[in-house]
């Protein structure tokens, strides 16, 4: 793990973020995504129209696209810690110049993961390496 700033919760390197996202139960993945994003954003990423579905995943119901949620957590853990939820949300919602001005959450919703995974990881690594983070991803 990389220390973000003295006294702050550490954010995760690309490798640690991947390990976390692949190792946790899906309910925990959703809980962590809700801490960093919000139910509406998680619903968009997952390709569902209601936040009620997101909350049902906390109770044990299996989402239709768990691999996309795992990957979203991997990205989120690379770019922000729990104290930086607004930064994380802005990254998922914003037009990203490293993605040809596409929006990460819309890419996750609209395209097969295999088609966007590499580009999104690259953009997350670049963002994680921004000045003041102490990480090169």
C-alpha positions as CSV (number, residue, x, y, z in Angstrom):
1,X,0.0,0.0,0.0
2,X,1.0,3.6,-0.6
3,X,0.6,6.3,2.0
4,X,-1.4,9.1,0.5
5,X,-0.5,11.8,3.1
6,X,0.7,11.6,6.7
7,X,-2.2,10.6,8.9
8,X,-4.5,9.7,6.0
9,X,-5.9,6.3,5.1
10,X,-3.6,4.6,2.6
11,X,-4.8,4.1,-1.0
12,X,-3.9,1.0,-2.9
13,X,-1.4,0.4,-5.6
14,X,-2.6,-1.2,-8.9
15,X,-1.6,-4.7,-7.7
16,X,-3.1,-4.3,-4.2
17,X,-6.3,-2.9,-5.7
18,X,-6.6,-5.9,-8.0
19,X,-6.0,-8.3,-5.2
20,X,-8.6,-6.6,-3.0
21,X,-11.2,-6.5,-5.8
22,X,-10.8,-10.1,-6.7
23,X,-10.7,-11.4,-3.1
24,X,-13.7,-9.8,-1.4
25,X,-17.2,-11.1,-1.4
26,X,-19.5,-9.1,-3.8
27,X,-21.5,-7.6,-0.9
28,X,-18.3,-6.1,0.5
29,X,-17.3,-4.9,-3.0
30,X,-20.7,-3.0,-3.2
31,X,-20.3,-1.6,0.3
32,X,-16.8,-0.2,-0.5
33,X,-18.1,1.2,-3.8
34,X,-20.9,2.9,-1.9
35,X,-18.4,4.5,0.4
36,X,-16.4,6.0,-2.5
37,X,-19.2,6.7,-4.9
38,X,-23.0,6.6,-4.3
39,X,-25.8,4.3,-5.2
40,X,-26.8,6.1,-8.4
41,X,-23.2,5.9,-9.7
42,X,-22.9,2.2,-8.8
43,X,-26.2,1.5,-10.5
44,X,-25.0,3.2,-13.7
45,X,-21.7,1.3,-13.6
46,X,-23.6,-2.0,-13.1
47,X,-26.1,-1.2,-15.9
48,X,-29.2,-1.2,-13.7
49,X,-31.9,1.5,-13.7
50,X,-32.7,1.5,-9.9
51,X,-30.6,2.0,-6.8
52,X,-32.9,-0.5,-5.1
53,X,-30.9,-3.2,-7.0
54,X,-27.6,-1.9,-5.6
55,X,-28.9,-2.1,-2.1
56,X,-30.2,-5.6,-2.7
57,X,-26.6,-6.7,-3.5
58,X,-25.6,-5.8,0.1
59,X,-28.1,-8.3,1.3
60,X,-26.7,-11.2,-0.7
61,X,-28.4,-10.9,-4.0
62,X,-26.0,-11.5,-6.9
63,X,-25.5,-8.6,-9.4
64,X,-25.8,-9.3,-13.1
65,X,-22.3,-7.9,-13.8
66,X,-20.2,-8.7,-10.7
67,X,-16.9,-8.5,-12.7
68,X,-17.7,-4.9,-13.7
69,X,-18.3,-4.0,-10.0
70,X,-15.0,-5.7,-9.0
71,X,-13.2,-3.7,-11.7
72,X,-14.8,-0.5,-10.6
73,X,-13.6,-1.1,-7.1
74,X,-10.1,-1.8,-8.4
75,X,-10.1,1.6,-10.2
76,X,-11.6,3.4,-7.3
77,X,-9.1,2.0,-4.8
78,X,-6.2,3.1,-7.1
79,X,-7.4,6.7,-7.4
80,X,-8.7,7.7,-4.0
81,X,-9.1,6.6,-0.4
82,X,-12.2,6.7,1.7
83,X,-11.5,10.3,2.7
84,X,-11.5,11.3,-0.9
85,X,-15.0,10.2,-2.0
86,X,-15.6,13.4,-3.9
87,X,-12.4,13.0,-5.9
88,X,-13.3,9.4,-6.8
89,X,-16.8,10.3,-7.8
90,X,-15.6,13.1,-9.9
91,X,-13.2,10.8,-11.7
92,X,-15.9,8.3,-12.6
93,X,-18.3,11.1,-13.7
94,X,-15.9,13.3,-15.5
95,X,-15.0,13.6,-19.1
96,X,-11.4,12.2,-19.1
97,X,-8.8,13.5,-21.6
98,X,-6.8,10.3,-21.2
99,X,-9.9,8.4,-22.5
100,X,-10.6,10.6,-25.5
101,X,-12.9,12.6,-23.4
102,X,-15.1,9.6,-22.5
103,X,-16.7,9.2,-19.1
104,X,-15.5,6.2,-17.1
105,X,-18.8,5.2,-15.6
106,X,-20.5,5.4,-19.0
107,X,-17.7,3.3,-20.5
108,X,-18.2,0.6,-17.8
109,X,-22.0,0.7,-18.4
110,X,-22.0,0.7,-22.2
111,X,-19.1,-1.5,-23.3
112,X,-17.9,-5.0,-22.7
113,X,-15.3,-4.9,-19.9
114,X,-12.7,-6.5,-22.2
115,X,-13.0,-3.6,-24.6
116,X,-12.4,-0.8,-22.0
117,X,-10.4,-2.4,-19.3
118,X,-7.0,-1.5,-20.5
119,X,-7.8,2.1,-21.3
120,X,-9.5,2.6,-17.9
121,X,-6.6,1.1,-16.0
122,X,-4.2,3.4,-17.9
123,X,-6.2,6.4,-17.1
124,X,-6.5,5.4,-13.4
125,X,-2.7,4.8,-13.2
126,X,-2.1,8.3,-14.6
127,X,-4.5,9.8,-12.2
128,X,-3.0,7.9,-9.2
129,X,0.4,9.3,-10.2
130,X,-0.8,12.9,-10.0
131,X,1.3,15.2,-7.9
132,X,0.9,14.8,-4.1
133,X,-0.2,11.1,-4.2
134,X,3.3,9.5,-4.0
135,X,2.2,6.7,-6.3
136,X,3.2,5.6,-9.7
137,X,0.3,3.0,-9.7
